[in-house]
Each structure stands twice: as structure tokens, then as C-alpha cells.
Amino acid sequence: MTTLNINGRSMAVDDAADDTPLLWVLRDHLGMTGTKFGCGMALCGACTVHLDGQPVRACQTPMSAAAGKKLTTIEGVGATPTGRAVQKAWTEVGVPQCGYCQAGQIMSACALLKAHPKPSDKQIEEAMSGNLCRCGTYTRIRTAIKQAAGMKATGEAA
Amino acid sequence: MNARFTPTRRDFLRATLPAGLVLYVGLPGPAQADEPKKYGGDGMPHGLQESPKTFLAIAEDGTVTIIAHRSEMGQGVRTNLPRVVADELEADWARVKVVQAIGNEEKYGNQDTDGSRSTRHWFEPMRRCGASARAMLEQAAAQRWGVPVGEVQAINHEVVHKASGRKLGYGALAMAAAALDVPPRETLKLKTPAQFRYIGKRDPRLVDIEAIVTGHSHYGIDTRLPGMVYAVIARPPVLGGKLRGFDGAAAEKVPGVIKVFELPGTPPPSEFQPIGGVVVVAKDTWAAIQGRNALKLDWDVGPHGSYDSAAYRKELEQAVSQPGGKEIRSEGDAYAALKGAARTIKADYYVPTLAHATMEAPAATAQIKDGRCEVWAPSQSPQAARDRIAKRLNLQPDQVTVNVTLLGGGFGRKSKADFVVEAALVSQAMDGKPVKLTWTREDDLHHDYFHAPCAQHLEAGLDAQGKVTAWLHRSAEPTFFSIFMPDPKQLSGIELGLGLVNLPLAVPNIRIENPAAEAHSRLGWLRSVNNIQHAFAAQSFVAEIAAARKQDHRQVLLELIGPDRRIDPDKINDVFNHGESPERYPIDTGRLRRLVERVTKEAGWGRKMAHGHGLGLAVHYSFVSYIAAVVEVAVDAKGNLSIPRVDIAVDCGAMVNPDRVVSQMEGACLNGLSQALMSEITFKDGRVQQDNYHQYLIARMNEAPKKIVVHLTPSDYTLPLGGVGEPGVPVIAPALCNAIFAATGKRIRQLPIGEQLRA
């Protein structure tokens, strides 16, 4: 049995192999389906979660690597001021289309804003280019990140 | 029925369609001799419904529940159609709840969310639905108060009697209103546009927005049922391949694996039925994937086992290099005009096989209990899933329930029910146990319903003054009809009508040909479908003509569009016209012209560009909407490309939610850029060579335009609505390639661009 600290709560996983990726532990064993499966190879960022505040791809992180660390998922990130600001900006700007990749986008954006509260365009691109969006919401994501950071947005869609 | 019936060409085309296709691609059903042809939503299977008793419920506390019967995949339909109902109902949106319909077209009318049709077909019925309910509430209030109905008015969730100052909320009136008959259509008083509360108002908030940003929304892959097990399938790697044998012993030893078994498939043309394979069921998805990796599989690859997409491309190019393909449109004598031309221009274009690659790969959950099958699926066409499950499980359609979840992207992939049927069959094999079937990204890319590859050859004849006197266009591409019928070799009327036969051109001699082509992979429709390649070739070629004439591209484009006129699609052999009436939906070249003028003005066409920068233009009519784009590109000395800005001008008639029109154009822009820049599926030995997103590339944020500016044509509610989801895609690749030419002098004729600028 492994105990994980997820969104401030202690949760027990009793029947998953240690090398099971965190993604499937969250989704299949704990019923936390907000973290999404996109590629299984850390190529798309849909499964991004925070381990001790750092963004990681849950599809390539074995459960054992999360033991003893603080894990934050999309279901819990709204409890932080940054998380709530990002979710609010996402809502106001109308970022999501299908919305499937947006959990990962938001988790990456929150990590970015924690590291760089007033990110430059280049920092935004560097932090976000690992997250694919097939609907094409990138220009609104840029706008929303700046809005969440309290910066005047430039380059937004008219 | 003695009426004489002489089949026209259009009727013949309809009559020869396989029954399954009519359901999904949306041609109007075969017309009877003595009834008028049906168009638009009326012509779709199960047509339109509009009764508020079907789509609406009002609770005693005033909560209004509106049924969304179309599938949400990012286009906003689950928000927008209910807002149309709420507007005419004069309801307070804050007190509206949206509930997703199960697949049941007998009740809800057509539910196939394809072809940029949902808002186009359902705007008017949903308005009438809301207006009927409003009239019933008003009548109930008038009866309660004993006053003439003309003295009362529904305003913001209550009915008001102005003379006496009396008011009753919708909740208080609901029971009495529900007992009334739905008023006849001709008595309804629809709102004027000035009275709209929500229609035409820009609002980015989707009904699911809060759930999406907090991780609580329910996509197909998110369903969970008590006692559920998890499955993946190893499918035949080649079209028409069969399992010769397999060894599942090692797979069964993987911890967590519960069962390994063969799933019989349907041989091609397999339509929307599963292609079979070996199923691994486990206690979680990861164990199922590990089990599958341990399978020893022996495939009989069948007749397509030597399919090589590079060799096939040469076949297609060969086919378009000579006359002899099926003539699909001929005006004047293009061959004679080309012979007599002062100058001819020729160009060949190629667009590769493409995959949908929805961020949520196909996934579905099924269980069978008490002789009933229930599934949860991200389906664009729940009725299709229901009927196919019933067929495979030997159930009646009403013994199958298809619950529609949110779709993590659709783009046409999820109209095909194969993955939903798979889930039901796996549940059946597990004695009805709830099963979640997941496709991995590799499954998705290897077994897609692919966008067909296409080679095109164009020639233009110019007279001594440079005027275009002849236009020849040959396009060779396998048809997606190949999933419905054995070995068709020509494009269907539908595919021809996607930007090939129906190109509006002010040229006296036109010839369009479609040489035969054979399908070697499972094909389907991908957002904007054949328009992708047809617009890429035609809109690139116009720029090539302009360059040859050393004239401004915009000027030559406007010259080729010609004077403002309304073209009857029938007159240019477009028997499809997106299923719409040719009278109601002619091709209006004035609208094309105005968009070209608007987008070039907004983008600053003709302005002085920095070194390595260029502007490119394209315009295209599809899904009965009009779109023009200008792309600004910057290419450095090393061939690195960036896109400072894209301007897109849209004319789609009237809009329900302008913000979602804008977001669809932004999305279409990224979709088109991925196609232009990097996406390509190739085949070797019949197998797809791309496994995941490191090989099937789609645009990332660092490759996206810095700015996308969408210019909307103000809503004109006297015009019939055009499509929005798809028509934004086709202009992007040609506008980008035209911009690259303007910036560098290099002409791109094959997609994707890939490394071509570095050569």
C-alpha cells in the first residue's frame, strides 16, 4: 500500500504496482479524472500535475516517485491564489473550446506564474509549448496568463 | 401513386448512396416523385423537432431545464442552442440548466453533429421551441387572471399584466402551461433582433466552463462505474488485415490482467463497425496496456500489406498528369483554349494523409444488464452508435442507451461509432460487466479514419493581355465512400462539392476532372474535409497566376471571382451544396469579394514589409459560409518561420454567439497551420509510420501566430445561417504559402512545409 498526499489530503492506494504511472493511479484507482491522458509519453502535457510545486507529466511519473511529496492536481489547484486567478482568467477570456487539454494547460500556467509572477512572452512560450491543444486556444492562453498575472494583455485575439 | 418520375442526375446520385452514408454525411434523403425535395435540417434523417415538450422543462422553483441534443466538442453548441431557446423563452440564463440528450433521433430529430450544421439547421427550430413555450406561459397567466392573452407579456422569467401590475413567475405557471397544447407554428411571435437577450451577444462563458477549469467535466474517457474493468485492443495494423493467431500467455501473466481474447472484426468496407483484434481486460488501464505489450500476434496483412504512401503519391501524380479522368465540370472548351493561349501556367500540388489526433483519443464505457446495453461515449453521432451496437449485440435499438459525454475534440473522428461498439462487445464478452475501453495515442494514429491524400494538377491559359481564358483542374484522391462500399474509385458528389466542382470562377473555359484512385487505408472526414486540399491548390494557383503576370494577387483574385452574382450550384454541377436549397443558398460572389476587400484592408495589404516578411491571401466558400484570410509570415535566413499576425474575415450570415465564431476561427487557424507546417501520416508495408505526437506533429504555442484577429460580418438575420465549425480551415494553408512566396520567392506546392524552407 502506498500513501499519497494529494491536494492536502492523505490518500491510500492499495492495489497498484509501484511503477504504475501516477496518471493511472489518479484516474483509475482514485477516481480523480481531472488529470487527462493524451499521449502516455510526456509529449502533450495533458496530464500535468505539480509535485512539490514543480510541474511534472503524470503519465511518465511512477507512483513511487510521488510518495512523500505534495501532489497537486487540477481538482486542488484552485485552493491556491494563483490557481484561482488562473481559473478565473481562463473563464473570463473564454479560453477552452473542447476543454480536454485545459487541465494540463492550467497546471503549467500556474507553475509558470509561481516561478515568474510577471512572465515575458518568451517565458510564457517556454513554459507552455509542452502543452498541446488541438482546438487551437494558444492565443487566448497567452492572454489569460497575462490577465491572471495582472498584466495588460497584448497580442490577444480581437 | 401514378405520378411519372424521371430520375434526374441528383436523384440518381442519392438513389445509389449506401443507406449508412445518408445518415452521416447528411445528403437529403431520396425524394419521392410527388413530394418536394427536402433541404437543410428537414432533409436530414429524422429531420427537425421543435416541441418545447421535448426540449424544455420548467420546475416549480422556476428552474428551466433545456435539452442539448447535439454533441459538444469545442464548438460551443451545448451552450449556444440552449441560449437560443432561452432567449425566445425570455428566460433568465442564470436560472437555466442544460441537460444532454441521449441518442434518440425519433424524439429529438437529427443528432449527427457533423458538417457545420448544428446551429445552421437548428437556429430556427430552437427559436420556435422557446417562443412556443413563452406563448404557453403567457396563455396560462392570461387564463389564471381571466384577461385577454394580448394584455400579458413574458419578461425576464415572469409573465406580467401591465394594466393591473400583476406578475407570475415561470415556476408558478409551469404546471398550467404544460397542460396546454403547443401553439401552431404560424401563430408564433418570434422576437425581432432588437429584442434578443442572448442571440448575437458576445459571451465567452460556456455552460461547462467552471467544470472544465476545475477538472470536474465529464469526457468520454472519464466515465466510472462500480466494478468497472479496463480494456485496450490490439487491432490489425493494415487495412483489411486479419488475425491469424495469437499467444496471450505472457499477457495473462502481467499483474492486473483479467482476460485476453479475440474480438472478431468486420472486413472492409467496415463502415462504423470495429475491425477486430485481441482484447486485453485488466484492473486498470496501465495493466491492460502492459498486457497488450506482452501479446504475441500473428497478422495476415491482406491485400494492402504492401501499401507504400510514397509510391502511391507517384500514382496519384501520374493520374493527374494526363487527360482522361472523369469529367465533372466543363464550360466552354478548356483544352482548346489552353492550346490557343498566349501563355500557359501549370502547377502540381500535394496534400498528404492526415489524422484527426483529437486530444482525447477514442474511449467509451459500456455495461449490459437485464438485456439492456448502456454506453457512455464522446460521440458525434449517438444514434449511429446505438443502431450499430443493437445490430452487433442482436438487441432492439430501444434496448441500447447511448449517453453522450463531452468530447475531447471530435473533428469528424467521433462520428464513427467503431470504438463505442468495441466497448459494448467487450462488455458482452465480460458477461455484461462495466468496461472502459481506451484507445492509446498509438491506437488513434494507427487506426484513424484518415483524411485522404491528394494530388492535383492545375493549368491556366492566359491571353495576350494576361486575362485568364482557361482553367483546368485535375484532382486525384481516394474517396471516403470506400468505408461504405467495395472499391469505389471516384469522388462522391459530396466530396466534389467540397471546393472542387463548385469553385466560383469568372473564366470562360473551365474543365475539372477527377481521375480514379483507390483507397488503401480506412478513410473518413476530417474538419473541413476535401476543402483542405482543394482550397490549398486553387488559392495557391491564383497567386501563382498573379506572380506570373507580375500583378497584385488581390487584384487577380478579385478578377477571377468576377462580378457580383449569385451562382446556382446546380448550374456548376454541384449536386451537394451541403444539403441546402440552391435557391436559399446560392454561391454569392459579392460576399466573397467584400471579404477579400475587408480582410486585405484590415491586414494592411500593400504596406511596406520588413525584409523576410510577407503577406499572403486566400478566400474560400465552404459549408455555405464565406471566409478570407491574410497571413503575415517572417522567414529568417536559416528558413525559420514565424507568424506575427493572421487576419480572418468571416461572413456566416447570422451568428448566435459571436465569441464562439471567433474561437472557431482561431481554432481553424491553428488547425490549418498544423496541416501546412508539419502534420503528415505516411504508410510503409501497409502500416502507419507515426506512433505519437513526436512523429505526428501538431502546432505548439511557440509555433502559433502571435496574433489572430477575426473580423466578423455583422449578423444579418434575413440571411440563412452558414456553417462555422469547419469553413475557417481551408484558407489558412494557401494564405500561409502565399505569404511565404511573398517573403522569400519560394513556392510551396506540397504539404507539409516541413524542412522545405531550409533546403
Interface residues (C-beta under 8 A of the other chain):
Chain A: D15 A16 A17 T20 P21 W24 R27 D28 H29 G31 M32 T33 G34 T35 K36 F37 G38 C39 G40 M41 L43 C44 A46 T73 I74 E75 G78 Q87 W90 T91 E92 V93 G94 P96 Q97 C98 G99 Y100 C101 Q102 A103 I106 I124 E125 E126 M128 S129 G130 N131 L132 C133 R134 C135 G136 T137 Y138 T139 R140 I141 R142 G155 E156 A157 A158
Chain B: E72 M73 G74 Q75 G76 P204 R205 L206 D208 I209 E210 I212 V213 T214 G215 H216 S217 H218 Y219 I221 D222 R224 Y230 P255 G256 K283 D284 T285 W286 A287 I289 A357 T358 M359 E360 A361 L406 L407 G408 G409 G410 F411 T438 T440 R441 D659 V662 S663 Q664 E666 G667 A668 C669 L670 N671 N692 Y693 H694 I698 A699 R700 M701 N702 A704 P705 K706 K707 I708 V709 V710 H711
